[in-house]
């Protein structure tokens, strides 16, 4: 390892540390303590976006330092993207960036060394269990259960009537969730081509649901502040992301 490589890596590490430490002390904290207003994104979300965007630059510089030291690039890029995904997920999981970082990070590791079978199996198994649990919850709702129901129903402020699915529609959703769990489990066990195409379609549906309808659901929703919107950011949309990844993991086995 040459002196030039060490100097390059050292410069990146010093920049990363100074950028995060001084940025917090001299820019972010004074900015967040000052009076200012915005008209679109809520202030609390804007503050979190500014904070993780600032520190992700430091994470990137640390990754560049490792690459300068001849650490294989793809694993470093994968780790940098996964760390970035984790930071955003913790700070603002309703933001679309974390699943993109997550997919990119996993793809980088898979491109360097294919992801191990047990990891893919674990992801697929979690997807099966989550789909089965969601199906059971829908059956419970269909027969009169109320726990979590208010948070599960989207609210459209432009609509004159509230959406209230009856028992038949709720049982239909439960049946589709059972089919989804069965498809993913079958693919894990070695399914024929038709079933694999069904799994591909399911992964696409989960991904589209996570992206949203630009109004009441998903990363692109514009209706905020409702019970459903908060539950969607915390639970439903992230769950759809992980269901899409778990189903994809089953297909990669």
VEXDREN-2710 file (C-alpha; in Angstrom, 1 decimal):
% VEXDREN-2710
k/r/px/py/pz
1/UNK/0.0/0.0/0.0
2/UNK/1.5/3.3/-1.1
3/UNK/1.8/6.6/0.8
4/UNK/-0.5/8.2/-1.8
5/UNK/-3.2/5.6/-1.1
6/UNK/-3.0/6.2/2.6
7/UNK/-3.1/10.0/2.1
8/UNK/-6.2/9.6/-0.1
9/UNK/-8.0/7.4/2.4
10/UNK/-7.0/9.7/5.3
11/UNK/-8.3/12.8/3.5
12/UNK/-11.6/11.1/3.0
13/UNK/-11.9/10.0/6.6
14/UNK/-10.9/13.4/8.0
15/UNK/-13.4/15.1/5.6
16/UNK/-16.2/12.6/6.7
17/UNK/-15.6/13.2/10.4
18/UNK/-15.3/17.0/10.1
19/UNK/-18.3/17.2/7.8
20/UNK/-20.6/15.4/10.3
21/UNK/-19.3/16.9/13.5
22/UNK/-19.0/20.5/12.3
23/UNK/-22.2/20.2/10.3
24/UNK/-24.2/19.2/13.3
25/UNK/-22.7/21.9/15.6
26/UNK/-22.5/24.8/13.2
27/UNK/-25.3/24.3/10.7
28/UNK/-28.0/21.7/11.5
29/UNK/-28.5/22.5/15.2
30/UNK/-28.6/26.3/14.7
31/UNK/-30.9/25.9/11.7
32/UNK/-33.3/23.6/13.5
33/UNK/-33.5/25.9/16.6
34/UNK/-34.4/28.9/14.4
35/UNK/-37.9/30.0/13.3
36/UNK/-38.7/29.1/9.7
37/UNK/-41.7/27.6/8.0
38/UNK/-42.4/25.6/4.8
39/UNK/-45.5/25.0/2.9
40/UNK/-45.3/21.4/1.6
41/UNK/-43.4/18.9/3.7
42/UNK/-44.0/19.1/7.5
43/UNK/-41.1/20.7/9.3
44/UNK/-40.2/17.7/11.4
45/UNK/-39.9/15.6/8.2
46/UNK/-37.8/18.3/6.6
47/UNK/-35.4/18.4/9.5
48/UNK/-34.9/14.7/9.3
49/UNK/-34.4/14.8/5.6
50/UNK/-31.8/17.5/5.9
51/UNK/-30.0/15.6/8.7
52/UNK/-29.7/12.2/7.0
53/UNK/-28.9/13.8/3.7
54/UNK/-26.0/15.7/5.4
55/UNK/-24.6/12.6/7.1
56/UNK/-25.0/10.3/4.1
57/UNK/-22.3/12.4/2.4
58/UNK/-20.0/11.4/5.3
59/UNK/-20.9/7.7/4.9
60/UNK/-20.1/8.0/1.2
61/UNK/-16.7/9.5/1.9
62/UNK/-15.9/6.6/4.3
63/UNK/-16.7/4.2/1.6
64/UNK/-14.4/6.0/-0.8
65/UNK/-11.6/5.8/1.8
66/UNK/-12.0/2.1/1.9
67/UNK/-11.9/1.8/-1.9
68/UNK/-8.8/4.0/-2.0
69/UNK/-7.2/1.4/0.3
70/UNK/-7.9/-1.3/-2.4
71/UNK/-10.8/-2.9/-0.5
72/UNK/-13.0/-4.6/-3.2
73/UNK/-15.4/-1.9/-4.5
74/UNK/-18.7/-3.8/-4.8
75/UNK/-18.8/-5.0/-1.1
76/UNK/-17.9/-1.5/0.0
77/UNK/-20.6/0.1/-2.1
78/UNK/-23.0/-2.5/-0.9
79/UNK/-22.2/-1.8/2.8
80/UNK/-22.4/2.0/2.2
81/UNK/-25.9/1.6/0.6
82/UNK/-27.1/-0.7/3.4
83/UNK/-25.9/1.7/6.1
84/UNK/-27.6/4.6/4.2
85/UNK/-30.8/2.6/4.0
86/UNK/-30.7/1.8/7.7
87/UNK/-30.1/5.5/8.6
88/UNK/-33.0/6.7/6.5
89/UNK/-35.3/3.8/7.7
90/UNK/-34.7/4.8/11.3
91/UNK/-35.1/8.5/10.8
92/UNK/-37.9/8.7/8.2
93/UNK/-39.2/5.4/6.9
94/UNK/-41.9/7.1/4.8
95/UNK/-39.1/8.3/2.5
96/UNK/-38.6/6.5/-0.8
97/UNK/-34.8/6.6/-0.6
98/UNK/-34.3/3.8/1.9
99/UNK/-35.7/0.9/-0.2
100/UNK/-33.7/2.1/-3.2
101/UNK/-30.5/2.1/-1.1
102/UNK/-31.6/-1.3/0.3
103/UNK/-32.1/-2.9/-3.1
104/UNK/-28.9/-1.4/-4.5
105/UNK/-26.9/-2.6/-1.5
106/UNK/-28.2/-6.2/-1.7
107/UNK/-27.6/-6.2/-5.5
108/UNK/-24.0/-5.0/-5.0
109/UNK/-23.3/-7.8/-2.6
110/UNK/-25.1/-10.3/-4.8
111/UNK/-23.0/-9.2/-7.8
112/UNK/-19.8/-9.7/-5.9
113/UNK/-20.7/-12.9/-4.2
114/UNK/-24.2/-14.4/-4.6
115/UNK/-26.3/-14.1/-1.5
116/UNK/-26.2/-17.3/0.6
117/UNK/-29.2/-19.6/0.3
118/UNK/-30.0/-19.5/4.0
119/UNK/-30.3/-15.7/3.9
120/UNK/-32.6/-15.9/0.9
121/UNK/-34.6/-18.6/2.5
122/UNK/-35.0/-16.6/5.7
123/UNK/-36.3/-13.6/3.8
124/UNK/-38.7/-15.7/1.9
125/UNK/-39.9/-17.5/5.1
126/UNK/-40.5/-14.1/6.8
127/UNK/-42.6/-13.1/3.7
128/UNK/-44.7/-16.3/4.0
129/UNK/-45.3/-15.8/7.7
130/UNK/-46.1/-12.1/7.3
131/UNK/-48.7/-12.9/4.5
132/UNK/-50.2/-15.7/6.7
133/UNK/-50.4/-13.4/9.7
134/UNK/-52.1/-10.6/7.6
135/UNK/-54.6/-13.2/6.2
136/UNK/-55.5/-14.3/9.8
137/UNK/-55.9/-10.6/10.8
138/UNK/-58.3/-10.0/7.8
139/UNK/-60.4/-13.1/8.8
140/UNK/-60.6/-11.7/12.3
141/UNK/-61.8/-8.4/11.0
142/UNK/-64.3/-10.0/8.7
143/UNK/-65.9/-11.7/11.8
144/UNK/-66.1/-8.5/13.9
145/UNK/-62.6/-7.9/15.2
146/UNK/-61.7/-4.2/15.5
147/UNK/-58.0/-4.1/16.7
148/UNK/-56.0/-2.1/14.2
149/UNK/-58.9/-1.7/11.9
150/UNK/-59.0/2.1/12.1
151/UNK/-55.4/2.4/11.1
152/UNK/-55.8/0.0/8.2
153/UNK/-58.5/2.0/6.4
154/UNK/-57.3/4.8/4.1
155/UNK/-59.0/8.2/4.3
156/UNK/-59.6/10.2/1.2
157/UNK/-60.4/13.8/2.1
158/UNK/-61.9/14.5/-1.4
159/UNK/-64.4/11.6/-1.0
160/UNK/-67.9/12.2/0.3
161/UNK/-68.1/8.8/1.9
162/UNK/-65.6/6.7/3.9
163/UNK/-64.3/3.5/2.6
164/UNK/-65.7/0.6/4.7
165/UNK/-65.2/-2.9/3.2
166/UNK/-67.7/-5.5/4.2
167/UNK/-67.0/-9.0/5.4
168/UNK/-67.1/-10.5/1.9
169/UNK/-64.4/-8.1/0.6
170/UNK/-62.3/-8.6/3.7
171/UNK/-62.4/-12.4/3.3
172/UNK/-61.5/-12.0/-0.3
173/UNK/-58.4/-10.1/0.7
174/UNK/-57.6/-12.8/3.3
175/UNK/-57.9/-15.4/0.5
176/UNK/-55.5/-13.5/-1.8
177/UNK/-53.0/-13.2/1.1
178/UNK/-53.2/-17.0/1.7
179/UNK/-52.6/-17.6/-2.0
180/UNK/-49.6/-15.2/-1.9
181/UNK/-48.2/-17.1/1.1
182/UNK/-48.7/-20.4/-0.7
183/UNK/-47.1/-19.1/-3.9
184/UNK/-44.0/-17.9/-2.1
185/UNK/-43.7/-21.1/-0.1
186/UNK/-44.1/-23.2/-3.3
187/UNK/-41.4/-21.2/-5.0
188/UNK/-39.1/-21.9/-2.1
189/UNK/-39.7/-25.6/-2.5
190/UNK/-39.2/-25.5/-6.3
191/UNK/-42.3/-24.4/-8.2
192/UNK/-43.1/-24.8/-11.9
193/UNK/-42.7/-21.9/-14.3
194/UNK/-46.3/-20.7/-14.0
195/UNK/-46.1/-20.4/-10.2
196/UNK/-42.8/-18.6/-10.5
197/UNK/-44.5/-16.0/-12.8
198/UNK/-47.2/-15.6/-10.2
199/UNK/-44.5/-14.9/-7.6
200/UNK/-42.9/-12.3/-10.0
201/UNK/-46.3/-10.7/-10.3
202/UNK/-46.8/-10.7/-6.5
203/UNK/-43.3/-9.0/-6.0
204/UNK/-44.3/-6.4/-8.6
205/UNK/-47.6/-5.8/-6.8
206/UNK/-45.9/-5.4/-3.5
207/UNK/-43.4/-2.9/-5.0
208/UNK/-46.1/-0.9/-6.7
209/UNK/-48.1/-0.8/-3.5
210/UNK/-45.0/0.5/-1.7
211/UNK/-44.5/3.2/-4.3
212/UNK/-48.1/4.2/-3.8
213/UNK/-51.0/5.9/-5.6
214/UNK/-49.7/9.5/-5.2
215/UNK/-52.7/10.2/-2.9
216/UNK/-53.5/8.1/0.2
217/UNK/-51.0/5.2/0.2
218/UNK/-47.3/4.5/-0.3
219/UNK/-44.2/6.6/-0.5
220/UNK/-45.9/9.0/-3.0
221/UNK/-49.0/9.7/-0.9
222/UNK/-49.9/13.4/-0.5
223/UNK/-52.5/12.9/2.2
224/UNK/-50.7/13.2/5.6
225/UNK/-51.6/13.5/9.2
226/UNK/-54.3/10.8/9.2
227/UNK/-54.2/7.7/11.4
228/UNK/-53.8/5.6/8.2
229/UNK/-51.0/7.8/6.8
230/UNK/-49.0/7.4/10.0
231/UNK/-49.5/3.6/10.1
232/UNK/-48.7/3.4/6.4
233/UNK/-45.4/5.1/6.9
234/UNK/-44.5/3.1/10.0
235/UNK/-45.8/-0.4/9.0
236/UNK/-47.7/-1.0/5.8
237/UNK/-45.4/0.5/3.2
238/UNK/-42.2/-0.9/4.8
239/UNK/-43.9/-4.2/5.0
240/UNK/-44.7/-4.1/1.3
241/UNK/-41.0/-3.4/0.6
242/UNK/-39.9/-6.4/2.6
243/UNK/-42.6/-8.6/1.1
244/UNK/-41.3/-7.7/-2.4
245/UNK/-37.7/-8.5/-1.3
246/UNK/-38.7/-11.7/0.4
247/UNK/-40.6/-12.9/-2.7
248/UNK/-37.6/-11.9/-4.9
249/UNK/-35.4/-13.9/-2.5
250/UNK/-37.5/-17.0/-3.0
251/UNK/-37.1/-16.6/-6.8
252/UNK/-33.3/-16.3/-6.5
253/UNK/-33.0/-19.6/-4.6
END
